[in-house]
Amino acid sequence: MKLWIFGQSMCLPHGLNEEQGWPWLLSRQLNIDYKNFAQPGADNFFIYHTFLENCSLITQDDLVIIGWSHPNRKSFVLDDKNLFHKSRWKKELIKKLK
């Protein structure tokens, strides 16, 4: 049996030692190993994709916790080798304060 965690930053021990975060504490309480695939700022597409990537490794006896993100949170990929991305990045994404 294993504990699998997928999600966003609320599934991570930010500002704490690993042993103070709820994933570690829960795994100790249940006396099982755990794998945490949570990432700060993750959107639901990333969370679901990460779950699907690992789904074949999860057994029927394992426990799975998915910490969904806000539905409006979106991830964006900026490809600095893509000329269109670079042109938009320079013109639209960087705002200079006066």
N, C-alpha and C positions, 0 to 999 in steps of 0.2 A: 504494500500500500504506500502511496505517495501523495503529497499535496501539491497541486499545480495551481499557480497563481498567474493570471493574465490581467493586465489593466494599465492604469495611469498612475500618477504620482501618489495617490492615496493608498496605493498598494506597496509603497516603498517606505523605508524608515528614514525619511529626510530629517537631517539634523540629529539623528540618533545613531548609536552603534547598532550593528546588525542584530545583536541579541536583545535590543530594546524595541524592535519593530514588531508589529502584530503578526507578520508571516512567520517569523522565527518563533515567537511565543506560542502561536497556535500549533505549529509543528511539534514543539516540545510537549505541549499539553496533550496532543494526540499520540506522541511518541512515534512520529514518522518523519521521513526525510521530505524536503520540499524543493521545488524549483520555482523561481520567481522570474517571469518574463516581462514584468511591468516596466514601463518606461515613462519618464516625466514628459508631460505634454502629449501623450499618445491620444490619437483620436480613435473612434470606434472601429474604423476600417482597419487600422493597424492592429488593434487588440484582437479583432476577429481573425485577421490574417495570421497573426502569431499563434492563435489557438489552432487554426487549421493546419499550420505547419507542424505542430506537435501532436495533433490528434491521434495519429497512428501509434504514438508511444504511450498514450494514456490507456490504462487497463480498466476493466469494469470495477475493480475494487478501489481505484484511486479516487481522490476528492479533487474537484475543480472549483476554483473561485474565480469569477470574472468580475472585475471592477470596471464597469462601463464608464465612459467619459460623458461629458455633456454632449448632446446631439449636435450642437452647433460648432463644436471644435473640429477643425479641419487641419490636416497636415499639408504642407506645400513643399514641393521639391524644386529647388533652384539648381539648374544644370549650368554651371559656369562655362561650359564648352559650347552651349547652345547660344548662337548669336541673338536670337529673338529674346531669350531669357535675359541675356546680358543687357540688351537695349532697354527692356522694361525695368529691369532692376535699377539701372542708372537713372532712368527718368521718373519712375513712379514709386519705388519703394524707399528711396532714401530722401528724407526730408531734413533740410538744414534749418537749425534754429538761428534766429538773428540775435 
